Amino acid sequence: MPENRIYIARSSAIAARALAGEMMVMNSADSTFFTLNEVATTIFQAADGHTPLREIVRDKICGQFDVDPVQAQAEAELFVTELSSHGILLVSSQPLSSETNRDTNRETNREAP
């Protein structure tokens, strides 16, 4: 999937709480828990399903943190891959709607034991 076409959204099947500039996120289906640093928190909070990951990295990460844009994009993609593998972020090659998020979570909840 071309990197300029990656859209991400937060799953609604998670619990998240901000504390001292970091975000704690847990998948309610399997209790997988992550503590996100400031950069990861920025990406997580910007995951609206409508903004491409490349724009999030360019506007939010490179705009707020002193990082190389190419390295920031590569690390953001690894982060997104990791969290999506645990059902915390939803990833698509086209914008995600709120309904897509709800439908995906309904299917996930049906499959859970």
MODELLER restraints for C-alpha pairs under 7 A, 6 or more apart:
rsr = mdl.restraints
at = mdl.atoms
rsr.add(forms.Gaussian(group=physical.xy_distance, feature=features.Distance(at['CA:1:A'], at['CA:93:A']), mean=6.75, stdev=0.5))
rsr.add(forms.Gaussian(group=physical.xy_distance, feature=features.Distance(at['CA:3:A'], at['CA:54:A']), mean=6.76, stdev=0.5))
rsr.add(forms.Gaussian(group=physical.xy_distance, feature=features.Distance(at['CA:4:A'], at['CA:52:A']), mean=6.42, stdev=0.5))
rsr.add(forms.Gaussian(group=physical.xy_distance, feature=features.Distance(at['CA:4:A'], at['CA:53:A']), mean=6.88, stdev=0.5))
rsr.add(forms.Gaussian(group=physical.xy_distance, feature=features.Distance(at['CA:4:A'], at['CA:54:A']), mean=5.36, stdev=0.5))
rsr.add(forms.Gaussian(group=physical.xy_distance, feature=features.Distance(at['CA:5:A'], at['CA:52:A']), mean=6.09, stdev=0.5))
rsr.add(forms.Gaussian(group=physical.xy_distance, feature=features.Distance(at['CA:5:A'], at['CA:93:A']), mean=5.13, stdev=0.5))
rsr.add(forms.Gaussian(group=physical.xy_distance, feature=features.Distance(at['CA:5:A'], at['CA:94:A']), mean=6.61, stdev=0.5))
rsr.add(forms.Gaussian(group=physical.xy_distance, feature=features.Distance(at['CA:6:A'], at['CA:52:A']), mean=5.47, stdev=0.5))
rsr.add(forms.Gaussian(group=physical.xy_distance, feature=features.Distance(at['CA:6:A'], at['CA:53:A']), mean=5.55, stdev=0.5))
rsr.add(forms.Gaussian(group=physical.xy_distance, feature=features.Distance(at['CA:6:A'], at['CA:91:A']), mean=6.72, stdev=0.5))
rsr.add(forms.Gaussian(group=physical.xy_distance, feature=features.Distance(at['CA:6:A'], at['CA:92:A']), mean=5.84, stdev=0.5))
rsr.add(forms.Gaussian(group=physical.xy_distance, feature=features.Distance(at['CA:6:A'], at['CA:93:A']), mean=5.00, stdev=0.5))
rsr.add(forms.Gaussian(group=physical.xy_distance, feature=features.Distance(at['CA:7:A'], at['CA:49:A']), mean=5.50, stdev=0.5))
rsr.add(forms.Gaussian(group=physical.xy_distance, feature=features.Distance(at['CA:7:A'], at['CA:50:A']), mean=6.44, stdev=0.5))
rsr.add(forms.Gaussian(group=physical.xy_distance, feature=features.Distance(at['CA:7:A'], at['CA:51:A']), mean=6.24, stdev=0.5))
rsr.add(forms.Gaussian(group=physical.xy_distance, feature=features.Distance(at['CA:7:A'], at['CA:52:A']), mean=4.67, stdev=0.5))
rsr.add(forms.Gaussian(group=physical.xy_distance, feature=features.Distance(at['CA:7:A'], at['CA:53:A']), mean=5.75, stdev=0.5))
rsr.add(forms.Gaussian(group=physical.xy_distance, feature=features.Distance(at['CA:7:A'], at['CA:91:A']), mean=5.69, stdev=0.5))
rsr.add(forms.Gaussian(group=physical.xy_distance, feature=features.Distance(at['CA:7:A'], at['CA:92:A']), mean=5.22, stdev=0.5))
rsr.add(forms.Gaussian(group=physical.xy_distance, feature=features.Distance(at['CA:7:A'], at['CA:93:A']), mean=6.05, stdev=0.5))
rsr.add(forms.Gaussian(group=physical.xy_distance, feature=features.Distance(at['CA:7:A'], at['CA:94:A']), mean=6.20, stdev=0.5))
rsr.add(forms.Gaussian(group=physical.xy_distance, feature=features.Distance(at['CA:7:A'], at['CA:95:A']), mean=5.77, stdev=0.5))
rsr.add(forms.Gaussian(group=physical.xy_distance, feature=features.Distance(at['CA:8:A'], at['CA:47:A']), mean=5.16, stdev=0.5))
rsr.add(forms.Gaussian(group=physical.xy_distance, feature=features.Distance(at['CA:8:A'], at['CA:48:A']), mean=6.59, stdev=0.5))
rsr.add(forms.Gaussian(group=physical.xy_distance, feature=features.Distance(at['CA:8:A'], at['CA:49:A']), mean=4.87, stdev=0.5))
rsr.add(forms.Gaussian(group=physical.xy_distance, feature=features.Distance(at['CA:8:A'], at['CA:53:A']), mean=6.82, stdev=0.5))
rsr.add(forms.Gaussian(group=physical.xy_distance, feature=features.Distance(at['CA:8:A'], at['CA:89:A']), mean=6.40, stdev=0.5))
rsr.add(forms.Gaussian(group=physical.xy_distance, feature=features.Distance(at['CA:8:A'], at['CA:90:A']), mean=5.48, stdev=0.5))
rsr.add(forms.Gaussian(group=physical.xy_distance, feature=features.Distance(at['CA:8:A'], at['CA:91:A']), mean=4.69, stdev=0.5))
rsr.add(forms.Gaussian(group=physical.xy_distance, feature=features.Distance(at['CA:8:A'], at['CA:92:A']), mean=6.57, stdev=0.5))
rsr.add(forms.Gaussian(group=physical.xy_distance, feature=features.Distance(at['CA:9:A'], at['CA:47:A']), mean=4.54, stdev=0.5))
rsr.add(forms.Gaussian(group=physical.xy_distance, feature=features.Distance(at['CA:9:A'], at['CA:48:A']), mean=4.97, stdev=0.5))
rsr.add(forms.Gaussian(group=physical.xy_distance, feature=features.Distance(at['CA:9:A'], at['CA:49:A']), mean=4.29, stdev=0.5))
rsr.add(forms.Gaussian(group=physical.xy_distance, feature=features.Distance(at['CA:9:A'], at['CA:89:A']), mean=5.61, stdev=0.5))
rsr.add(forms.Gaussian(group=physical.xy_distance, feature=features.Distance(at['CA:9:A'], at['CA:90:A']), mean=5.12, stdev=0.5))
rsr.add(forms.Gaussian(group=physical.xy_distance, feature=features.Distance(at['CA:9:A'], at['CA:91:A']), mean=6.75, stdev=0.5))
rsr.add(forms.Gaussian(group=physical.xy_distance, feature=features.Distance(at['CA:9:A'], at['CA:96:A']), mean=6.99, stdev=0.5))
rsr.add(forms.Gaussian(group=physical.xy_distance, feature=features.Distance(at['CA:10:A'], at['CA:47:A']), mean=5.96, stdev=0.5))
rsr.add(forms.Gaussian(group=physical.xy_distance, feature=features.Distance(at['CA:10:A'], at['CA:88:A']), mean=6.22, stdev=0.5))
rsr.add(forms.Gaussian(group=physical.xy_distance, feature=features.Distance(at['CA:10:A'], at['CA:89:A']), mean=4.70, stdev=0.5))
rsr.add(forms.Gaussian(group=physical.xy_distance, feature=features.Distance(at['CA:10:A'], at['CA:90:A']), mean=6.18, stdev=0.5))
rsr.add(forms.Gaussian(group=physical.xy_distance, feature=features.Distance(at['CA:11:A'], at['CA:87:A']), mean=6.86, stdev=0.5))
rsr.add(forms.Gaussian(group=physical.xy_distance, feature=features.Distance(at['CA:11:A'], at['CA:88:A']), mean=5.35, stdev=0.5))
rsr.add(forms.Gaussian(group=physical.xy_distance, feature=features.Distance(at['CA:11:A'], at['CA:89:A']), mean=5.41, stdev=0.5))
rsr.add(forms.Gaussian(group=physical.xy_distance, feature=features.Distance(at['CA:11:A'], at['CA:90:A']), mean=6.14, stdev=0.5))
rsr.add(forms.Gaussian(group=physical.xy_distance, feature=features.Distance(at['CA:11:A'], at['CA:101:A']), mean=6.39, stdev=0.5))
rsr.add(forms.Gaussian(group=physical.xy_distance, feature=features.Distance(at['CA:12:A'], at['CA:105:A']), mean=6.78, stdev=0.5))
rsr.add(forms.Gaussian(group=physical.xy_distance, feature=features.Distance(at['CA:13:A'], at['CA:27:A']), mean=6.30, stdev=0.5))
rsr.add(forms.Gaussian(group=physical.xy_distance, feature=features.Distance(at['CA:13:A'], at['CA:28:A']), mean=5.88, stdev=0.5))
rsr.add(forms.Gaussian(group=physical.xy_distance, feature=features.Distance(at['CA:13:A'], at['CA:105:A']), mean=6.29, stdev=0.5))
rsr.add(forms.Gaussian(group=physical.xy_distance, feature=features.Distance(at['CA:14:A'], at['CA:25:A']), mean=6.82, stdev=0.5))
rsr.add(forms.Gaussian(group=physical.xy_distance, feature=features.Distance(at['CA:14:A'], at['CA:26:A']), mean=5.51, stdev=0.5))
rsr.add(forms.Gaussian(group=physical.xy_distance, feature=features.Distance(at['CA:14:A'], at['CA:27:A']), mean=4.47, stdev=0.5))
rsr.add(forms.Gaussian(group=physical.xy_distance, feature=features.Distance(at['CA:14:A'], at['CA:28:A']), mean=5.27, stdev=0.5))
rsr.add(forms.Gaussian(group=physical.xy_distance, feature=features.Distance(at['CA:14:A'], at['CA:88:A']), mean=6.44, stdev=0.5))
rsr.add(forms.Gaussian(group=physical.xy_distance, feature=features.Distance(at['CA:15:A'], at['CA:25:A']), mean=5.72, stdev=0.5))
rsr.add(forms.Gaussian(group=physical.xy_distance, feature=features.Distance(at['CA:15:A'], at['CA:26:A']), mean=5.20, stdev=0.5))
rsr.add(forms.Gaussian(group=physical.xy_distance, feature=features.Distance(at['CA:15:A'], at['CA:27:A']), mean=6.51, stdev=0.5))
rsr.add(forms.Gaussian(group=physical.xy_distance, feature=features.Distance(at['CA:15:A'], at['CA:28:A']), mean=6.71, stdev=0.5))
rsr.add(forms.Gaussian(group=physical.xy_distance, feature=features.Distance(at['CA:16:A'], at['CA:23:A']), mean=6.69, stdev=0.5))
rsr.add(forms.Gaussian(group=physical.xy_distance, feature=features.Distance(at['CA:16:A'], at['CA:24:A']), mean=5.49, stdev=0.5))
rsr.add(forms.Gaussian(group=physical.xy_distance, feature=features.Distance(at['CA:16:A'], at['CA:25:A']), mean=4.34, stdev=0.5))
rsr.add(forms.Gaussian(group=physical.xy_distance, feature=features.Distance(at['CA:16:A'], at['CA:26:A']), mean=6.39, stdev=0.5))
rsr.add(forms.Gaussian(group=physical.xy_distance, feature=features.Distance(at['CA:17:A'], at['CA:23:A']), mean=5.61, stdev=0.5))
rsr.add(forms.Gaussian(group=physical.xy_distance, feature=features.Distance(at['CA:17:A'], at['CA:24:A']), mean=5.29, stdev=0.5))
rsr.add(forms.Gaussian(group=physical.xy_distance, feature=features.Distance(at['CA:17:A'], at['CA:25:A']), mean=6.66, stdev=0.5))
rsr.add(forms.Gaussian(group=physical.xy_distance, feature=features.Distance(at['CA:18:A'], at['CA:24:A']), mean=6.29, stdev=0.5))
rsr.add(forms.Gaussian(group=physical.xy_distance, feature=features.Distance(at['CA:21:A'], at['CA:38:A']), mean=5.92, stdev=0.5))
rsr.add(forms.Gaussian(group=physical.xy_distance, feature=features.Distance(at['CA:22:A'], at['CA:35:A']), mean=6.91, stdev=0.5))
rsr.add(forms.Gaussian(group=physical.xy_distance, feature=features.Distance(at['CA:22:A'], at['CA:36:A']), mean=5.56, stdev=0.5))
rsr.add(forms.Gaussian(group=physical.xy_distance, feature=features.Distance(at['CA:22:A'], at['CA:37:A']), mean=5.19, stdev=0.5))
rsr.add(forms.Gaussian(group=physical.xy_distance, feature=features.Distance(at['CA:22:A'], at['CA:38:A']), mean=5.48, stdev=0.5))
rsr.add(forms.Gaussian(group=physical.xy_distance, feature=features.Distance(at['CA:22:A'], at['CA:41:A']), mean=6.05, stdev=0.5))
rsr.add(forms.Gaussian(group=physical.xy_distance, feature=features.Distance(at['CA:23:A'], at['CA:35:A']), mean=5.80, stdev=0.5))
rsr.add(forms.Gaussian(group=physical.xy_distance, feature=features.Distance(at['CA:23:A'], at['CA:36:A']), mean=5.07, stdev=0.5))
rsr.add(forms.Gaussian(group=physical.xy_distance, feature=features.Distance(at['CA:23:A'], at['CA:41:A']), mean=5.64, stdev=0.5))
rsr.add(forms.Gaussian(group=physical.xy_distance, feature=features.Distance(at['CA:24:A'], at['CA:34:A']), mean=5.77, stdev=0.5))
rsr.add(forms.Gaussian(group=physical.xy_distance, feature=features.Distance(at['CA:24:A'], at['CA:35:A']), mean=4.48, stdev=0.5))
rsr.add(forms.Gaussian(group=physical.xy_distance, feature=features.Distance(at['CA:24:A'], at['CA:36:A']), mean=6.20, stdev=0.5))
rsr.add(forms.Gaussian(group=physical.xy_distance, feature=features.Distance(at['CA:25:A'], at['CA:33:A']), mean=5.73, stdev=0.5))
rsr.add(forms.Gaussian(group=physical.xy_distance, feature=features.Distance(at['CA:25:A'], at['CA:34:A']), mean=5.21, stdev=0.5))
rsr.add(forms.Gaussian(group=physical.xy_distance, feature=features.Distance(at['CA:25:A'], at['CA:35:A']), mean=6.38, stdev=0.5))
rsr.add(forms.Gaussian(group=physical.xy_distance, feature=features.Distance(at['CA:26:A'], at['CA:32:A']), mean=5.43, stdev=0.5))
rsr.add(forms.Gaussian(group=physical.xy_distance, feature=features.Distance(at['CA:26:A'], at['CA:33:A']), mean=4.35, stdev=0.5))
rsr.add(forms.Gaussian(group=physical.xy_distance, feature=features.Distance(at['CA:26:A'], at['CA:34:A']), mean=6.35, stdev=0.5))
rsr.add(forms.Gaussian(group=physical.xy_distance, feature=features.Distance(at['CA:27:A'], at['CA:33:A']), mean=6.67, stdev=0.5))
rsr.add(forms.Gaussian(group=physical.xy_distance, feature=features.Distance(at['CA:27:A'], at['CA:87:A']), mean=6.89, stdev=0.5))
rsr.add(forms.Gaussian(group=physical.xy_distance, feature=features.Distance(at['CA:27:A'], at['CA:88:A']), mean=6.10, stdev=0.5))
rsr.add(forms.Gaussian(group=physical.xy_distance, feature=features.Distance(at['CA:29:A'], at['CA:112:A']), mean=6.98, stdev=0.5))
rsr.add(forms.Gaussian(group=physical.xy_distance, feature=features.Distance(at['CA:39:A'], at['CA:61:A']), mean=6.65, stdev=0.5))
rsr.add(forms.Gaussian(group=physical.xy_distance, feature=features.Distance(at['CA:43:A'], at['CA:56:A']), mean=6.74, stdev=0.5))
rsr.add(forms.Gaussian(group=physical.xy_distance, feature=features.Distance(at['CA:46:A'], at['CA:56:A']), mean=6.76, stdev=0.5))
rsr.add(forms.Gaussian(group=physical.xy_distance, feature=features.Distance(at['CA:49:A'], at['CA:95:A']), mean=5.51, stdev=0.5))
rsr.add(forms.Gaussian(group=physical.xy_distance, feature=features.Distance(at['CA:49:A'], at['CA:96:A']), mean=4.57, stdev=0.5))
rsr.add(forms.Gaussian(group=physical.xy_distance, feature=features.Distance(at['CA:49:A'], at['CA:97:A']), mean=6.52, stdev=0.5))
rsr.add(forms.Gaussian(group=physical.xy_distance, feature=features.Distance(at['CA:50:A'], at['CA:95:A']), mean=4.85, stdev=0.5))
rsr.add(forms.Gaussian(group=physical.xy_distance, feature=features.Distance(at['CA:50:A'], at['CA:96:A']), mean=6.18, stdev=0.5))
rsr.add(forms.Gaussian(group=physical.xy_distance, feature=features.Distance(at['CA:54:A'], at['CA:73:A']), mean=6.79, stdev=0.5))
rsr.add(forms.Gaussian(group=physical.xy_distance, feature=features.Distance(at['CA:57:A'], at['CA:72:A']), mean=6.71, stdev=0.5))
rsr.add(forms.Gaussian(group=physical.xy_distance, feature=features.Distance(at['CA:57:A'], at['CA:73:A']), mean=6.18, stdev=0.5))
rsr.add(forms.Gaussian(group=physical.xy_distance, feature=features.Distance(at['CA:58:A'], at['CA:69:A']), mean=6.91, stdev=0.5))
rsr.add(forms.Gaussian(group=physical.xy_distance, feature=features.Distance(at['CA:62:A'], at['CA:69:A']), mean=6.34, stdev=0.5))
rsr.add(forms.Gaussian(group=physical.xy_distance, feature=features.Distance(at['CA:80:A'], at['CA:89:A']), mean=6.92, stdev=0.5))
rsr.add(forms.Gaussian(group=physical.xy_distance, feature=features.Distance(at['CA:83:A'], at['CA:89:A']), mean=5.61, stdev=0.5))
rsr.add(forms.Gaussian(group=physical.xy_distance, feature=features.Distance(at['CA:84:A'], at['CA:90:A']), mean=5.77, stdev=0.5))
rsr.add(forms.Gaussian(group=physical.xy_distance, feature=features.Distance(at['CA:84:A'], at['CA:91:A']), mean=6.82, stdev=0.5))
